[in-house]
Amino acid sequence: MLFSEVTRFPRVNVSVKPAKPVITRPQPVNSIITGTNGTPLNVTCLSVGGYPQQTVSWYKNRTGENPTKLSNCDSMVENQTLYNVTETCTLTPTKDDKGAKLYCQSSYTGQPTLLEKSDEVQLQLLCKLYKMLLSCELYKLLICVIVNFSTSVFFKTYRKSTLWCSPKSLLT
């Protein structure tokens, strides 16, 4: 035999699209995650069933701004033929984050193409007021605590205009 027989095998790369990422912690209620102004909040996203290993990233989208990628994050990878990736980020909400949308997405490293994006959740902020938490969403009415030192605590409701504590003072 003058020529050796060369067998060429075609190279096949297999990719498996992961399922839609799911926000698992804190558990969104009616597409809302609640955090406290100035207090660190851990958010966790799970992307299941990708091959090769997918990258999971978190994004925050304030109204009128481009989404920003969250950076204080840790990944945990589970490999069972297909990859399950859990991404947990810590963010410390500020008053500017009121109403911001959070979402996570999974993609393959080196490919700009978005594979899957989670549902967006809205960040609802709680504010601190003398160790009590009140929703920043209170606009027309605000519940203030008036302490009567001789007996006990009384709650009264006041209109915003006649209030000694305003919504702006709650944000600090």
Long-range contacts (C-beta under 8 A, 24 or more apart in sequence): 14-51, 15-51, 15-52, 15-108, 16-49, 16-50, 16-51, 16-82, 17-50, 17-115, 17-116, 18-47, 18-48, 18-49, 18-50, 18-54, 18-82, 18-83, 18-85, 18-106, 18-115, 18-116, 19-47, 19-48, 19-49, 19-116, 20-116, 20-117, 20-118, 21-45, 21-46, 21-47, 21-56, 21-104, 21-105, 21-106, 21-116, 21-117, 21-118, 22-46, 22-48, 22-118, 23-102, 23-103, 23-104, 23-118, 23-119, 23-121, 24-86, 25-88, 28-121, 31-119, 31-120, 31-121, 31-122, 32-121, 32-122, 32-123, 32-124, 33-102, 33-121, 33-122, 33-123, 33-124, 34-123, 34-124, 34-125, 34-126, 35-91, 35-93, 35-97, 35-123, 35-124, 35-125, 35-126, 36-93, 36-125, 36-126, 36-127, 36-128, 36-133, 37-93, 37-94, 37-95, 37-125, 37-126, 37-127, 37-128, 37-136, 37-171, 38-92, 38-93, 38-94, 38-128, 39-92, 39-93, 40-90, 40-91, 40-92, 41-90, 41-91, 41-92, 41-93, 42-88, 42-89, 42-90, 43-70, 43-88, 43-89, 43-91, 43-102, 44-86, 44-87, 44-88, 44-89, 45-86, 45-87, 45-88, 45-104, 45-118, 46-84, 46-85, 46-86, 47-84, 47-85, 47-86, 47-87, 47-104, 47-106, 47-116, 48-82, 48-84, 49-82, 49-83, 49-84, 50-82, 50-83, 50-85, 50-106, 50-108, 50-115, 51-81, 51-82, 51-83, 52-83, 52-108, 53-77, 53-79, 53-83, 53-85, 53-109, 54-83, 54-85, 54-106, 54-107, 54-108, 54-115, 55-85, 55-106, 55-107, 55-108, 55-109, 56-85, 56-86, 56-87, 56-104, 56-105, 56-106, 57-87, 57-104, 57-105, 57-107, 58-87, 58-89, 58-102, 58-103, 58-104, 59-102, 59-103, 59-104, 59-105, 60-91, 60-97, 60-100, 60-101, 60-102, 60-123, 61-100, 61-101, 61-102, 61-103, 61-120, 62-96, 62-97, 62-99, 62-100, 63-99, 63-100, 67-103, 93-123, 93-125, 95-125, 95-136, 95-171, 97-123, 97-125, 98-123, 98-124, 98-125, 98-136, 99-123, 99-124, 127-170, 127-171, 128-170, 129-165, 129-170, 134-170, 136-167, 136-170, 136-171, 138-167, 139-167, 142-166, 142-167
